[in-house]
Amino acid sequence: MSNNVITVHFGEAGWDRGTQGVLGAGSRLAESLGGELIAIVLGTASDELRAGLSDVANQVIVAEQGLTEYQPERALAALQALCDGKNAGAVLLANDTYSQEITPRLAHRLGGSSMADAQSVSFQDGDLRVERSAYGGKATSVYSMKQMPAVVWVRARAIDPPERSGVGGAIEEATPELPEPKIRIVGREEEAQEGVKLEDATIVVSGGRGLGGPEPFESVIKELSDAIGAVQGASRAACDAGWVPPNWQVGQTGKKVAPELYLAVAISGASQHLLGMGDSKVIAAINTDPDAPIFKHCSFGIVEDYKNVVPLLTEKLRSA
Ligand SMILES: Cc1cc2nc3c(=O)[nH]c(=O)nc-3n(C[C@H](O)[C@H](O)[C@H](O)COP(=O)(O)OP(=O)(O)OC[C@H]3O[C@@H](n4cnc5c(N)ncnc54)[C@H](O)[C@@H]3O)c2cc1C
């Protein structure tokens, strides 16, 4: 029976929240299937990543040679070889761009089925079930995956980290045969990033077009963010206007975040924005328009001009 579960990790992500989310989904699924959890790392695995995976997985396989730089053909060849013969009912990946690219191709190579953007993966009544958000988060669709292995990328940061620990799975180095790279990387531009990544933040404060320009992002919104240890984000409208860098964008075509608290300031709550932050634990909003769609999706909302609310909130939170 195909009752083992494989989780796939890229070494460069390290022991981040996404890695822990995939591992959490994998460990719970393996337990309900009554199988083993096998974690595969492509690229260089830090000591922290090795320790974190081995604490939860029954087996950790690290394939570094020829895989330190992402090349889809090589990553696929390595995964095909390493997943072979493992009796995997499911192969879970995170929601990084590499994983999104290779998920359907890996499913094809393994003769399985593929699913993208899963909010949850479970085993129920003999079926592997995947839940996905539909209609911009207004509905949830549930799929039953019949063709094993089910190769699925999950909304890793929104999924709880593993509960189990102390497994002490053996760590094995692997050197699968790899094809010559078909793509040559001629340049690389690293995203400028200081401090905690937007995707890993516990609190996100995002601003939208209603802020009226770049200045509030550098003053009132920054002051509030600093006071509560939040990372700043933005709507696409604010990014497109050039008020903040493009890598601040949250949404369908931006970053997917799932913090404990997401505060949307002067953001209407378009479905494309909601797709990037709808999994946040608590959503709060400040908007002058009582009919703004964001209010249908938040736990706390203030109908008011941000200029009258944000400085007061910052002062209160600072003194608290
Ligand atoms: C294919 C596609 C992909 C997209 N991807 C994304 C994406 O990834 N992320 C994203 O964000 N959008 C995305 N969009 C754009 C999206 O549809 C919206 O246009 C965008 O999110 C709107 O940004 P906004 O809420 O800042 O602006 P608006 O919709 O203009 O909203 C501004 C809000 O500010 C409020 N406001 C005005 N003044 C104040 C004030 N003084 N105080 C408080 N509130 C005030 C207004 O009431 C209003 O609700 C995408 C669109 C398409 C077609």
The ligand as a Gaussian input file, in Angstrom:
#p B3LYP/6-31G(d) Opt

LIG

0 1
 C       -4.887000      39.689000     -12.539000
 C       -4.893000      40.636000     -11.372000
 C       -4.033000      40.368000     -10.317000
 C       -4.018000      41.238000      -9.212000
 N       -3.183000      40.956000      -8.157000
 C       -3.243000      41.739000      -7.080000
 C       -2.430000      41.450000      -5.941000
 O       -1.625000      40.515000      -5.931000
 N       -2.550000      42.254000      -4.867000
 C       -3.404000      43.328000      -4.804000
 O       -3.466000      44.012000      -3.771000
 N       -4.174000      43.612000      -5.875000
 C       -4.088000      42.867000      -7.005000
 N       -4.837000      43.213000      -8.080000
 C       -5.543000      44.521000      -8.068000
 C       -6.850000      44.508000      -7.296000
 O       -7.900000      44.125000      -8.166000
 C       -7.160000      45.914000      -6.741000
 O       -7.189000      46.825000      -7.807000
 C       -6.184000      46.406000      -5.706000
 O       -6.006000      45.438000      -4.695000
 C       -6.710000      47.687000      -5.078000
 O       -5.789000      48.191000      -4.177000
 P       -6.293000      49.114000      -2.968000
 O       -7.249000      48.359000      -2.116000
 O       -5.085000      49.688000      -2.325000
 O       -6.993000      50.315000      -3.738000
 P       -8.534000      50.699000      -3.860000
 O       -9.359000      49.568000      -4.350000
 O       -8.573000      51.977000      -4.615000
 O       -8.970000      50.959000      -2.356000
 C       -8.551000      52.030000      -1.581000
 C       -9.339000      51.992000      -0.284000
 O       -8.881000      53.007000       0.585000
 C       -9.995000      53.559000       1.273000
 N       -9.607000      54.902000       1.717000
 C       -9.458000      56.026000       0.943000
 N       -9.017000      57.028000       1.714000
 C       -8.892000      56.556000       2.980000
 C       -8.476000      57.138000       4.218000
 N       -8.082000      58.421000       4.304000
 N       -8.459000      56.346000       5.328000
 C       -8.863000      55.051000       5.276000
 N       -9.286000      54.464000       4.116000
 C       -9.279000      55.203000       2.985000
 C      -11.120000      53.555000       0.254000
 O      -12.377000      53.560000       0.889000
 C      -10.841000      52.240000      -0.483000
 O      -11.569000      51.159000       0.092000
 C       -4.866000      42.373000      -9.186000
 C       -5.729000      42.608000     -10.266000
 C       -5.730000      41.755000     -11.332000
 C       -6.688000      42.035000     -12.476000

